[in-house]
Amino acid sequence: MRKKELLNSIIEICPVRNVVARFGNKWALLVILVLSENEPIRYNELGRKIPDISSRVLSNTLRTLEADGLIIRQLYQEVPPRVEYSLSDTGRSLVPIILELTEWAQKNMKTIIEHRKSSLLNQ
């Protein structure tokens, strides 16, 4: 196996790069948290609860989270069609970790911002 092929296979199986990177962006984490507090929820209501997310980004985020099995998209055969989103068991298992990360960020935000300012001054 060539070095490049080996490197690609290692990246593909690395849990941090392969899994965490998919839900590690700010919108995915926020969508998961909003769903955990409001499920089931319809698309427009979810968009209202996250007012600074664009429709396109919200749609892409929901598709990604659904593809990874973190959320469930329920389509009701009504006129007009109704779609609701909720967390899967896997998505629910992620909520305590996100809450812990949020708590850590709140505790350390001031120190991190001070370091950023100091770093910028020393450049």
N, C-alpha and C positions, 0 to 999 in steps of 0.2 A: 504494500500500500504506500502510495506516495505521501510525502509529508503534508501537502495541502489537503488531500483526502482524509488523512488521519485527523488533522486539525478541525476540519468541517464536521467529522463524526463526533468529536469530543464536544464541540460547541452545541451540536444538536441534542446531546444527551445531558448537558449541564442543566440542572434544575433552575439555577438562577437565571441563566440566559434564556432558556426555553420556556419556562413557566412564569416566573416572577416578572419578567420584562413585559409580558402581555397585560398584566393587570397593575403594573407598577406605575403607570402614568397617573397624573393628578385627576383626570376625569374618571377613569375606571374606579379608582378608590372612592371618589365622591359618589358615583352612581351606586356602588355597592352599599355605602353607608346610608344613602337616601332610601334605597330599597329596603334595607334592614329596618328602617323606622316607619315605612309607609307601604309595605307590600300587602296585597298586590296593588300595582299602580299602573295607570295608563301613560302612554308616551307623552301626551301634552302636559299632564300633571307633573310628570318627572321633569320635563323641560322648565316648567314654572318654578319648581323647587331648586333648580340649578340655573338661574337666570342668565349667567354669563357664558353658558355653553351654547355653541351654535347647533342648529338642527342637524347639520351634516356630521359634526363631531359626535353628537349624541347617538345618532343612528349607527355610526361606525363603532362606537364604544359598545353599544348594546349587542351588535352583531358579533364582535370579538368575545365579549363575555359569554354570550350564548354558545358560540363555537367551542369555547373552553369548558362548558358545562357549569359555569358559575351562576348563571341566571336561567330562568325558564320563561319562554315566550309562549303565552297561551292565546290562541286565536279562537274567537267565538264566531260561529257561523250565523251572524246576524246581518241585518241591513240597516245602516252601514256596518261593516265588520268592526268588531271590537277586539283590541289586543291589550293584554295585561302582562306585566312583567313582575316576576318575583324571584327570590333567591333560591337556588338549589341547596341541597344539604351541603355540598362542597362550598358554595358561596357563603352560606351561613357560618361554616367553620372558619372562614377567613375573617369575619367581623371582629372577634376578640383581638386578633393580631393587629388589625387596622386601628382599633381603638387604643391598643397599647402603644403603637407607633405614634398615634396622634398625641397621646399623653406625653410621650418622650419628647416629641417636637415642641410641645407647649412649654415643657420644663426647660428645654435647652435652647429655645429660639433666641433669647436675648444674648446668650454667650456666643452663639453661632454668628449672629449679626455683628456683634462686636469684633469677632475674628475676621469677618469679611471686610469690615471697614478698615481694620488694621492692615490687612493684606493689601488692600487697594492703596493705602497711604505709603506702604513700603515698596511699591512697584516703581 
